[in-house]
Amino acid sequence: MTDRGQFADPEKKSLLAAASKVVALTPAIGTEIHGLDLRQLTDAQKDELCVLPRPSGSARGQRADRLRFTGHC
């Protein structure tokens, strides 16, 4: 298995550019990102999404009932 996060841009430019709103909370909590459709992310954006929770250890999306994660980052 390949860790897709190793291919990610550490600054997550592609992922953050696709968001309608980005709110930096705290280093412990992380960043809140609005307006992403996970079904439409590019491979580069998916790689960046894999590393998003690494500093804080968590990731959360609104309408989580519609999120389905398959595979591994």
Secondary structure, 3 states (H helix, E strand, C coil): CCCHHHHCCCCCHHHHHHCCEEEECCCCCCEEEECCCHHHCCHHHHHHHHHCCCCCCCCCCCCHHHCCCCCCC
